[in-house]
Amino acid sequence: MPQLNPLPWFSILFYSWLVFLVILPPKVLAHSFPNEPNPEATEASQPQTWVWPWY
């Protein structure tokens, strides 16, 4: 039965993991984000009270 021969499946598994672990991470990490967060935006703003016009 050919599906019991592990040689072709092992090579496919090995080369696919090689691509995932060696080739793709540098490509993903090379991307830069155009909108870097600035420290002014991290400050919590004070909530404004809402005056209800009816009561």
Backbone bond lengths (Angstrom), bond angles and torsions (degrees), N, CA, C in turn:
res aa  C-N    CA-C-N  psi(-1)  N-CA   C-N-CA  omega(-1)  CA-C   N-CA-C  phi
1 M - - - 1.450 - - 1.525 109.05 -
2 P 1.310 118.91 125.60 1.457 120.55 -173.55 1.528 113.65 -70.36
3 Q 1.321 119.32 -24.40 1.455 119.40 -178.15 1.525 112.24 -72.74
4 L 1.340 118.04 -10.09 1.450 120.59 177.24 1.524 112.44 -86.55
5 N 1.301 117.02 -9.21 1.455 120.61 178.25 1.537 108.13 -81.56
6 P 1.335 119.12 111.91 1.470 120.22 -174.07 1.527 113.88 -81.18
7 L 1.316 118.30 -9.47 1.455 119.28 -172.61 1.535 113.91 -61.16
8 P 1.327 121.44 -52.58 1.477 117.20 -179.18 1.532 112.28 -67.22
9 W 1.322 118.83 -35.34 1.458 120.81 -177.78 1.518 111.38 -72.14
10 F 1.324 116.46 -35.45 1.452 118.90 177.69 1.525 111.24 -67.16
11 S 1.320 117.27 -38.81 1.466 119.15 179.17 1.531 111.12 -67.75
12 I 1.323 116.88 -37.98 1.473 119.82 176.40 1.521 109.98 -63.98
13 L 1.324 117.39 -43.69 1.458 121.63 178.01 1.524 110.80 -62.44
14 F 1.305 116.97 -44.31 1.462 121.33 -178.40 1.523 111.48 -63.68
15 Y 1.324 117.71 -47.11 1.460 120.09 -177.75 1.525 112.30 -71.24
16 S 1.317 117.35 -31.95 1.464 118.17 176.55 1.528 110.76 -68.30
17 W 1.339 118.29 -40.26 1.467 120.63 175.86 1.519 111.15 -68.41
18 L 1.302 116.97 -32.82 1.464 119.85 175.65 1.525 110.47 -61.64
19 V 1.311 116.67 -43.10 1.464 120.55 177.38 1.521 110.24 -64.45
20 F 1.330 117.51 -44.95 1.460 120.59 -177.49 1.520 112.79 -66.32
21 L 1.308 118.40 -35.23 1.451 120.39 -173.18 1.521 114.96 -97.90
22 V 1.325 118.33 -19.28 1.463 120.08 -175.51 1.523 111.68 -113.35
23 I 1.295 117.88 -42.49 1.465 120.39 -172.08 1.529 111.84 -90.55
24 L 1.319 118.72 -42.44 1.466 120.55 -174.45 1.526 115.63 -75.05
25 P 1.335 122.20 -40.27 1.481 118.89 -177.89 1.519 114.91 -58.28
26 P 1.339 121.61 -42.76 1.474 117.61 176.76 1.524 112.98 -63.29
27 K 1.329 117.06 -33.71 1.466 119.34 178.19 1.521 110.98 -67.31
28 V 1.318 116.99 -39.52 1.463 119.98 -179.99 1.526 110.61 -71.21
29 L 1.331 117.14 -41.39 1.459 120.20 -178.57 1.528 112.86 -73.35
30 A 1.313 118.34 -14.52 1.458 121.10 179.67 1.529 112.33 -77.58
31 H 1.330 117.81 -13.79 1.456 120.15 -179.94 1.520 110.10 -70.88
32 S 1.311 115.69 142.27 1.461 120.20 176.58 1.525 108.39 -115.24
33 F 1.306 115.26 150.03 1.444 120.51 -179.99 1.528 108.55 -94.85
34 P 1.322 118.68 127.22 1.472 120.04 -176.63 1.528 113.18 -71.23
35 N 1.297 118.71 -25.85 1.462 121.41 -177.21 1.520 109.08 -111.12
36 E 1.305 116.12 87.23 1.455 119.87 177.40 1.532 108.93 -75.15
37 P 1.324 118.30 139.34 1.462 118.99 179.36 1.526 110.52 -71.12
38 N 1.315 116.12 135.39 1.465 118.91 177.26 1.519 109.15 -98.92
39 P 1.323 118.82 152.90 1.472 121.01 -174.31 1.520 113.83 -67.11
40 E 1.328 118.68 -19.10 1.452 120.05 179.41 1.527 111.41 -69.63
41 A 1.318 116.57 -29.24 1.460 119.82 -177.43 1.523 111.90 -78.23
42 T 1.321 118.14 -11.17 1.462 119.85 -177.66 1.518 112.96 -86.56
43 E 1.330 117.67 -10.95 1.462 120.07 179.04 1.526 109.54 -72.26
44 A 1.322 115.84 138.24 1.464 120.10 179.22 1.524 109.21 -77.35
45 S 1.295 115.90 130.53 1.461 119.23 178.83 1.531 109.32 -86.51
46 Q 1.330 115.34 152.88 1.455 120.48 179.02 1.527 108.49 -78.74
47 P 1.311 117.11 131.34 1.471 118.40 179.68 1.529 111.08 -70.05
48 Q 1.288 115.41 139.61 1.455 121.29 178.44 1.533 109.14 -85.41
49 T 1.327 116.65 138.58 1.458 119.33 176.36 1.519 108.55 -77.62
50 W 1.307 114.44 145.69 1.452 119.86 -177.64 1.517 108.31 -106.67
51 V 1.298 115.79 119.17 1.460 120.59 179.23 1.521 107.57 -86.07
52 W 1.335 114.45 118.74 1.458 119.15 -178.38 1.538 108.47 -79.63
53 P 1.322 117.66 128.94 1.470 118.93 -179.40 1.530 113.38 -76.45
54 W 1.286 119.79 -7.41 1.464 121.90 178.47 1.527 109.50 -126.18
55 Y 1.297 116.90 130.83 1.460 124.70 169.17 1.479 112.49 174.96
